[in-house]
Amino acid sequence: MKLKDIAAKANVSISTVSRIINNQGNFSEDTRRKVMDIAKEYLKPGVMPAKIAGLSYTIAVFVPEVHDFVDNDPASSADLSHLKEEFESHGHRFLLATHSCGTQTSGSAYRLLSDNKIDAAIVFDPFVEDKLVDELVSRGIPYLVTNGRRYDRVQNYIDYDNRKGAYEVIQYLYRLGHRTIGLIAGPEDHLVSLNRLDGCKDAFRDLGLAWNNRHVRSGAFDPSHGYQAAKQLIGQRSGITALFAFNDMMAFGAMKALAELELKIPKDISLIGFDDLKLSEYMMPPLTTVRRFRYDISGLIVTMLTELITNKTISEVNISLKTELIERESCAPVSVNG
């Protein structure tokens, strides 16, 4: 049985059946019950309503290889978990595969593409020179990019405005009187880190601050990099009065380094992170950071990706979600520092 058959038996439109089966829209309880009762007559035990309606898709989520999201980047791990839950709640199959920056065709990502086993794809945390999007386009596979995107070319994306979020961090520190700011960046080949770095550069330019590459340390999104980077930046004795870590985990590592250097936060140096992990408000002192509204993005991605699969009227998707600076106690005016 297909959507049109259920619609005919229930005496409603096909779009009404689709939305009720996928738990979307507002309908009377009578209409909802009538549609679901008809659909469930034809269900096998354990099969979701979306399956018989022909609305079940196989979605591949491609993540960078050698990236330990669970231990080192819990914000990204949470994003992936929410995506999985959202897709599976709609009856779709969720596949996780890895890919590398180059043009290698031997990885799990390209095996999935070659075997024609997926209906659509999400490129999560893409590389700066990522070839996977080009491959998806050439094969005609609907896709979305998230957790890092290109600003210089057309791509389908739903992402937080990482560039603007970082821009606002520098503006905030500038208002506090900071003029020499150290940046603890993520991996140089990951777009999400480049987006945040570009946001910093935009702010430095607009504020008339001199850019100094010696005040930037790039590395993995993990506490150990934050720890090492903070020690290196402060060890330069370059007059840095504030550190901006591109995620909270690196900020936690920086906190340990600053404690070992006997520098008090924020009296001696201000510190700010990105992601607003739950642990951040319980640090000593509570960490000023940038919040991403993770609960919004998964539903948007599922909705828009299924639209790209089924609706020929959509040619591209460009959705940028807001971030919010969360002020806590790890930042202070320069007049207090020192």
PyMOL commands that set and color helices and strands:
alter all, ss='L'
color gray80, all
select helices_A, chain A and resi 3-10+14-21+29-41+49-52+69-72+74-89+108-114+132-139+162-175+191-207+213-215+223-235+248-260+278-282+294-310
alter helices_A, ss='H'
color red, helices_A
select strands_A, chain A and resi 58-64+93-99+120-124+143-146+157-160+181-185+216-218+242-245+270-272+289-292+318-321+323-326
alter strands_A, ss='S'
color yellow, strands_A
deselect
rebuild
show_as cartoon
